[in-house]
């Protein structure tokens, strides 16, 4: 036995007194202690003990704020704009000590601190503050609410798009100190536009001009956007530019860096990765950077003292979000310009109908070059129609007319030649050689295909077809309805064996190609930039782009063509574009004259006569026939609302990828279009939101899908 044990045994008579003393000490110190996530018995904050929280629940019937108690220990961190975690769904019966307990933990944003709550029952306490970083400011909150109301969506869904996910490592790093405003830039290539220098001066002097800019073809538009941003920064304000994809963002990023140097702007794209993107976003939120270039999600970037919002190529489908409530970049930036009273610039080599409406209504002014500048910058455009194709033996044998072959040969003498094909692949869709009736499967009516030039089979059900004949004319000869990029590349490679052939499409997109003779076969939107410009371009199968059953088919075809033709050298340098399409079609004529504005104006006039968007406001409601009928019966639509339909939605074939808005495979859905005249769009959105919220709160079976201002209405 050790000496310590001996001493303990000898002092055994005093053990009861020591135990009693210990118990008394514990009893006196046993005061209510704060327990995270429940905070039972914890004292509340002395000032503003109520936190108004937006919980991360995207359902419409919960699109409101909820009040929570603020424990004293969270008083310093629980400031407006921070991310919090709260208990939600406990019910009013689970109350202990005046506090509501239970429910599941859920994310949220602390919107406001208040002295008292409008709710008379017991409040649950904030579980904890995720981060003391305030990421939701008043301006961003107001913008998100306006977007949610416009698109009949919930505020939580909009904030999911507006605020990027948290990254602790990026948040722990300080942002750099802001740089002083740069000097106002010179006009540069803006001199080519009659009102270009005046537009830059207005930005540099703190003005808020609104312009629809029809850019000249050529490589100068990234530099021109950079100069507009630099002029805005010179006035001490911030600038925001949204472009369709990462390649365009990289070009504007390089132009800004060359003009102003590094450290003055942030690049917000999905290619940056979550940590770098969040670090850049935080630099903008903290005011370290006052200029932003980014893709779609950057439309919500919290730029301090915003002086300019700009969008490039607003007709690109990438600008329309595929997540609820499906906002469009152009509309969001219009809201920011109107609410923030800042400048607005909508630019592109094409002109959408919505852009023409902004000019027609007087909300924005046109910013264009004169015809003399256009003749210098634009290439020569030539057409090949069906009549010439029928008389052209080379076209019947190889699908490419003689004019196209001659243009390729001439262009390859001085540089690369671009070939635009409407889709990728080999020969994915087939049609009757005589009447062009699409070849379809006898079992499921799916499109027939001949992968890698082998036997026919169905793209939907996969069944082989051995004895096909045309149901319209009886012919048994097939032709490629739209020959893909790979097949075109093979044909051109055989015709020009000494010339390298490069392809650019969805699987592999090239950013740029050198200024050496080469054939570049690309799908629309994936055209790489050629150093010094392309010597020539072929726009194949134009009839397939114009003939789509879509209200925007002509507008979209012209946008694709002008985007590709803008990469070609100007006519004085020998640049030539050949479009294989009927010359009498309106989009083809607009391309030949290089008049996208005139085409947009005529489209706008026709839509105004027919009551189509954007003159009217429209919403698409899609769901099962039963759910759709119940929704339309319950919705309190404005008196002037017109219901078109419902009509069946095309059934998604088995094995085919499901696109946004399509019915699940095997299900039959219907769609109704709701149309209201100008000025009633807000009332329509409110009625749809209220009807959807009522169905969700009652749990009335399957929900319907609502999309305000759908980009595709057929």
Residue pairs with C-beta under 8 A, 6 or more apart in sequence:
32 40
32 41
32 42
33 41
33 42
34 41
34 42
34 71
34 72
34 73
35 41
35 42
36 127
36 128
37 85
37 87
37 105
37 127
37 128
38 87
38 99
38 101
38 125
39 69
39 71
39 99
39 125
39 126
40 96
40 97
40 99
40 101
41 97
42 71
42 72
42 73
42 125
43 71
43 72
44 69
44 70
44 71
44 72
45 70
45 71
45 72
45 74
45 75
45 78
46 72
46 75
47 75
47 115
48 70
48 113
48 114
48 115
49 69
49 70
49 115
50 67
50 68
50 69
50 70
50 113
50 114
50 115
50 116
50 117
50 123
51 67
51 68
51 69
51 70
51 78
51 84
51 110
51 112
51 113
51 114
51 126
52 65
52 66
52 67
52 110
52 111
52 112
52 113
52 114
53 65
53 66
53 67
53 68
53 84
53 86
53 108
53 109
53 110
53 111
53 126
54 65
54 66
54 108
54 109
54 111
54 155
54 156
54 159
55 62
55 66
55 86
55 88
55 106
55 107
55 108
55 156
56 106
56 107
56 108
56 156
56 159
56 160
57 88
57 106
57 154
57 156
58 154
58 156
58 157
58 160
58 324
59 154
59 693
59 696
60 153
60 154
60 689
60 692
60 693
60 696
61 693
61 694
61 696
61 697
62 154
63 148
63 154
63 155
63 156
63 689
63 693
65 111
65 112
66 86
66 88
67 114
67 117
67 118
67 119
67 123
68 86
68 123
68 124
68 125
68 126
69 99
69 123
69 124
69 125
69 126
70 78
70 113
70 125
70 126
71 125
71 126
74 126
74 128
74 129
77 129
77 132
78 84
78 110
78 113
78 126
78 129
79 110
79 113
79 132
79 134
80 110
80 111
80 112
80 113
80 134
80 136
81 109
81 110
81 111
81 134
81 135
81 136
81 137
82 109
82 110
82 129
82 130
82 131
82 132
82 133
82 134
82 135
82 136
83 107
83 108
83 109
83 110
83 129
83 130
83 131
83 133
83 135
83 166
84 107
84 108
84 109
84 110
84 126
84 127
84 128
84 129
84 130
85 105
85 106
85 107
85 108
85 126
85 127
85 128
85 130
86 105
86 106
86 108
86 124
86 126
86 127
87 100
87 101
87 102
87 103
87 104
87 105
87 106
87 124
87 127
88 103
88 104
88 105
88 106
89 102
89 103
89 104
90 100
90 101
90 102
90 103
90 124
91 102
91 103
92 100
92 121
92 122
94 100
94 101
94 102
94 103
95 101
95 121
95 122
98 122
99 122
99 123
99 124
99 125
100 121
100 122
100 123
100 124
101 124
103 124
105 127
107 130
109 135
109 136
109 159
109 163
110 126
110 129
111 136
111 141
117 123
130 166
131 166
131 168
131 171
133 171
133 282
135 163
135 166
135 285
136 159
136 163
137 285
137 302
139 302
139 340
140 162
140 163
140 300
140 302
142 339
143 162
143 300
143 332
143 335
143 336
143 339
144 155
144 158
144 159
144 162
144 300
145 155
145 158
146 335
146 339
147 153
147 158
147 325
147 327
147 332
147 335
148 154
148 155
148 157
148 158
148 325
149 682
149 685
149 686
149 689
150 327
150 331
150 335
150 681
150 682
150 685
150 708
151 325
151 326
151 327
151 685
151 708
151 709
152 325
152 619
152 685
152 686
152 688
152 689
152 692
152 706
152 708
153 324
153 325
153 326
153 689
154 324
154 325
157 323
157 324
157 325
158 325
158 327
160 323
161 297
161 300
161 321
161 323
161 327
162 297
162 300
163 300
164 274
164 277
164 278
164 281
164 297
165 274
165 278
166 278
167 274
167 275
167 278
167 279
169 275
170 275
170 276
170 278
170 279
170 282
171 278
171 282
173 279
175 279
175 282
175 283
175 286
175 288
175 289
176 263
176 283
176 288
177 288
178 287
178 288
178 289
178 290
179 263
179 264
181 233
181 234
181 235
181 236
182 230
182 233
182 234
182 260
182 264
183 234
184 200
184 204
184 230
184 231
184 234
185 200
185 227
185 230
185 231
185 234
185 259
186 227
187 196
187 197
187 200
187 227
188 223
188 224
188 227
189 220
189 223
189 224
190 196
190 197
190 199
190 200
190 224
190 227
191 197
192 216
192 369
192 373
192 377
193 199
193 213
193 216
193 367
193 368
193 369
193 373
194 368
194 369
194 370
195 211
195 365
195 367
196 224
196 367
199 209
199 211
199 228
199 367
200 227
200 228
200 231
201 231
202 208
202 209
202 343
203 209
203 228
203 231
203 232
203 234
203 235
203 307
203 308
203 343
204 231
204 232
204 234
204 235
205 235
206 235
206 236
206 237
206 307
207 343
208 307
208 337
208 341
208 342
208 343
208 344
209 343
209 344
209 365
210 337
210 343
210 344
210 345
210 358
210 363
210 364
210 365
211 344
211 345
211 346
211 364
211 365
211 366
211 367
212 346
212 347
212 351
212 355
212 356
212 358
212 359
212 364
212 365
212 366
212 367
213 345
213 346
213 347
213 348
213 367
213 368
214 347
214 348
214 349
214 350
214 351
214 366
214 367
214 368
214 369
214 596
214 597
215 221
215 224
215 347
215 348
215 349
216 349
216 369
216 373
216 374
216 377
216 378
217 349
217 377
217 378
217 379
217 562
217 565
217 566
217 567
217 568
217 570
217 594
218 377
218 533
218 566
218 570
219 529
219 533
221 312
221 347
221 349
222 248
222 251
222 252
222 254
222 255
223 255
223 259
225 241
225 252
225 255
225 310
225 312
225 347
226 252
226 255
226 256
226 258
226 259
226 260
227 259
228 239
228 308
228 310
228 345
229 239
229 241
229 256
229 265
229 291
229 293
229 308
229 310
230 256
230 259
230 260
232 238
232 239
232 291
232 307
232 308
232 343
233 239
233 260
233 264
233 290
233 291
235 307
236 305
237 290
237 305
237 306
237 307
237 308
237 342
238 290
238 291
238 292
238 303
238 304
238 305
238 306
238 307
238 308
239 290
239 291
239 292
239 303
239 306
239 307
239 308
239 309
239 310
240 291
240 292
240 298
240 299
240 301
240 303
240 306
240 308
240 309
240 310
240 333
240 336
241 252
241 292
241 293
241 294
241 309
241 310
241 311
241 312
242 294
242 295
242 296
242 298
242 299
242 309
242 310
242 311
242 312
242 319
242 329
242 333
243 249
243 252
243 293
243 294
243 295
243 311
243 312
243 313
244 295
244 312
244 313
244 316
244 318
244 319
245 295
245 316
245 318
245 525
246 269
246 270
246 271
246 295
247 509
247 511
248 312
248 313
249 267
249 269
249 293
249 294
249 295
250 511
251 529
252 293
252 312
253 265
253 267
253 293
256 264
256 265
256 291
256 293
257 265
263 289
264 289
264 290
264 291
265 289
265 291
265 292
265 293
266 280
266 281
266 283
266 284
266 289
266 291
266 292
266 293
266 294
266 301
267 280
267 293
267 294
268 277
268 280
268 281
268 284
268 292
268 293
268 294
268 295
268 297
268 298
268 301
269 277
269 294
269 295
269 298
270 277
270 295
270 297
272 280
280 289
281 301
281 302
283 289
284 290
284 292
284 301
284 302
284 303
284 304
285 302
287 304
290 303
290 304
290 305
291 303
292 298
292 301
292 303
294 301
295 318
296 318
296 319
296 321
296 329
299 311
299 327
299 329
299 332
299 333
299 336
300 332
306 336
306 340
306 342
307 342
307 343
308 342
308 343
308 344
308 345
309 333
309 336
309 337
309 342
309 343
309 344
309 345
310 333
310 344
310 345
310 346
310 347
311 319
311 329
311 330
311 333
311 345
311 346
311 347
312 347
312 348
313 319
313 347
313 348
313 349
313 350
313 559
313 563
314 329
314 330
314 346
314 348
314 352
314 354
314 355
315 348
315 350
315 352
315 555
315 556
315 559
316 525
316 559
317 711
319 328
319 329
319 330
320 326
320 327
320 328
320 329
320 711
321 327
321 328
322 660
325 706
325 708
326 707
326 708
328 709
328 711
330 346
330 354
331 709
333 344
334 344
336 342
337 343
337 344
344 364
345 367
346 355
346 358
346 364
348 355
348 559
349 562
349 563
349 566
349 596
350 558
350 559
350 562
350 563
350 596
351 596
351 597
351 599
351 600
352 555
352 559
352 600
353 555
353 600
353 603
353 604
353 607
353 614
354 614
355 600
356 597
356 600
356 601
356 603
356 604
357 604
357 614
357 615
358 364
359 365
359 366
360 601
360 604
366 597
368 597
369 377
374 594
375 571
376 570
376 571
376 572
377 570
378 565
378 570
378 571
378 594
379 537
379 565
379 568
379 569
379 570
379 571
379 575
379 576
379 577
380 571
380 575
380 576
380 577
381 565
381 576
381 577
381 578
381 579
381 591
381 592
381 594
382 403
382 407
382 576
382 577
382 578
382 579
383 578
383 579
383 580
383 581
383 582
383 583
383 588
383 592
384 392
384 395
384 401
384 403
384 404
384 578
384 579
384 580
384 581
385 581
385 582
385 583
385 584
386 543
386 582
388 395
388 401
388 403
389 395
389 396
389 401
389 580
390 396
392 401
392 402
394 400
394 401
394 402
394 405
395 401
395 402
398 491
398 495
399 480
399 483
399 491
399 540
400 491
400 538
400 540
401 578
401 580
403 578
404 538
404 540
404 578
404 580
405 495
407 417
407 536
407 538
407 576
407 578
408 417
408 419
408 492
408 496
408 519
408 536
408 538
410 535
410 536
410 576
411 417
411 534
411 535
411 536
411 576
412 496
412 499
412 517
412 518
412 519
412 535
413 517
413 535
414 517
414 535
414 574
415 515
415 516
415 517
415 530
415 532
415 533
415 534
415 535
415 569
416 513
416 514
416 515
416 516
416 517
416 518
416 519
416 520
416 530
416 534
416 535
417 517
417 518
417 519
417 520
417 534
417 535
417 536
417 537
417 538
418 520
418 522
418 527
418 530
418 534
418 536
418 537
418 538
418 564
418 567
418 568
419 488
419 492
419 519
419 520
419 521
419 522
419 537
419 538
419 540
420 522
420 523
420 524
420 527
420 537
420 538
420 539
420 540
420 560
420 561
420 564
421 482
421 483
421 484
421 485
421 488
421 521
421 522
421 523
421 540
421 541
422 482
422 523
422 524
422 540
422 541
422 544
422 545
423 482
423 484
423 485
423 523
424 484
424 485
424 486
424 505
424 506
424 507
424 523
425 484
425 485
425 486
425 487
426 450
426 451
426 452
426 453
426 483
426 484
426 486
426 487
427 449
427 450
427 453
427 480
427 483
427 484
427 487
428 449
428 451
428 459
428 482
428 484
429 438
429 439
429 447
429 448
429 449
429 480
429 481
429 482
430 438
430 439
430 447
430 448
430 449
430 450
430 456
430 478
430 479
430 480
430 481
431 437
431 438
431 439
431 478
431 479
431 480
431 481
432 439
432 470
432 472
432 473
432 475
432 477
432 478
432 479
433 475
433 477
433 478
433 479
434 470
434 473
434 475
434 477
435 470
435 472
435 473
435 475
436 479
436 481
437 470
437 471
437 472
437 473
438 447
438 481
439 447
439 448
439 456
439 468
439 470
439 478
439 481
440 446
440 447
440 448
441 447
441 448
441 458
441 460
441 461
441 463
441 465
442 465
443 458
443 461
443 463
444 458
444 460
444 461
444 463
444 653
446 458
446 459
446 460
446 461
446 653
447 458
447 459
447 460
448 456
448 457
448 458
448 459
448 465
448 468
449 456
449 457
449 458
449 459
450 456
450 457
450 478
451 457
455 464
455 465
455 466
456 464
456 465
456 466
456 468
456 478
457 463
457 464
457 465
458 465
459 653
459 656
460 653
460 654
460 655
460 656
461 653
461 654
461 655
462 655
468 476
468 478
469 475
469 476
470 476
480 487
481 544
482 541
482 544
483 540
483 541
485 503
485 505
485 521
485 522
485 523
486 503
488 521
488 540
489 501
489 503
489 519
489 521
492 501
492 519
492 521
493 499
493 501
493 519
496 519
499 517
499 518
499 519
500 518
500 519
501 518
501 519
501 520
501 521
502 510
502 513
502 518
502 519
502 520
502 521
503 520
503 521
503 522
504 510
504 520
504 521
504 522
504 523
504 526
504 527
504 528
505 522
505 523
505 526
506 523
506 526
509 526
509 528
510 520
510 522
510 526
510 528
511 528
511 529
512 528
512 529
512 530
512 531
513 520
513 528
513 529
513 530
513 531
514 530
514 531
515 530
515 531
515 532
520 527
520 528
520 530
520 534
522 528
522 564
524 545
524 560
524 563
524 564
525 560
525 563
527 563
527 564
527 567
529 567
530 567
532 569
533 567
533 568
533 569
533 570
533 573
533 575
534 567
534 568
534 569
534 575
535 568
535 569
535 574
535 575
535 576
536 568
536 575
536 576
536 577
536 578
537 564
537 565
537 567
537 568
537 576
537 577
537 578
538 577
538 578
538 580
539 561
539 564
539 565
539 577
539 578
539 579
539 580
539 581
540 580
541 580
542 557
542 561
542 579
542 580
542 581
542 582
542 585
542 588
543 580
543 581
543 582
545 553
545 556
545 557
545 560
545 581
546 553
546 554
546 557
546 581
546 585
546 587
546 588
547 553
548 556
549 714
550 556
550 712
550 714
551 612
551 712
551 713
551 714
552 711
552 712
554 585
554 586
554 587
554 599
554 603
555 587
555 599
555 600
555 603
557 587
558 587
558 590
558 591
558 596
558 599
559 596
561 579
561 587
561 591
562 591
562 594
562 596
564 577
565 577
565 591
568 575
568 576
568 577
569 575
577 591
579 588
579 591
581 587
581 588
582 588
583 589
583 592
586 599
586 602
587 599
590 596
590 598
590 599
604 614
604 615
606 612
607 613
607 614
607 615
608 615
611 675
611 677
612 618
612 713
613 709
613 713
614 709
615 678
616 675
616 676
616 677
616 678
617 675
617 676
617 677
617 678
617 680
617 681
617 684
617 708
617 709
618 673
618 674
618 675
618 676
618 708
618 709
618 710
618 713
619 673
619 674
619 684
619 685
619 688
619 706
619 707
619 708
619 709
619 710
620 661
620 671
620 672
620 673
620 674
620 706
620 707
620 710
620 713
621 628
621 631
621 632
621 671
621 672
621 673
621 674
621 688
621 704
621 705
621 706
622 628
622 649
622 661
622 663
622 669
622 670
622 671
622 672
622 704
622 705
622 707
623 631
623 669
623 670
623 702
623 703
623 704
623 705
624 667
624 668
624 669
624 670
624 702
625 646
625 668
625 669
625 670
626 701
626 702
627 701
627 702
627 703
627 704
628 646
628 669
628 670
628 671
628 672
628 704
629 646
630 695
630 700
630 701
631 691
631 692
631 695
631 704
632 643
632 646
632 672
634 691
634 694
634 695
635 687
635 688
635 690
635 691
636 687
636 690
636 691
637 643
637 674
637 684
637 687
638 676
638 680
638 683
638 684
638 687
640 676
640 677
640 680
641 674
641 675
641 676
641 680
641 684
641 687
642 674
642 675
642 676
643 672
643 673
643 674
644 672
644 673
644 674
644 675
645 670
645 671
645 672
645 673
646 670
646 671
646 672
647 670
647 671
647 672
648 668
648 669
648 670
648 671
649 661
649 662
649 663
649 668
649 669
649 670
649 671
650 662
651 663
651 665
651 666
651 667
651 668
652 658
652 662
652 663
652 664
652 665
652 666
653 665
654 665
654 666
656 665
658 664
658 665
661 705
661 707
661 710
662 669
663 669
673 713
674 684
674 688
676 683
676 684
681 708
684 708
685 708
688 706
688 708
689 706
692 703
692 704
692 706
694 700
695 701
695 703
695 704
696 703
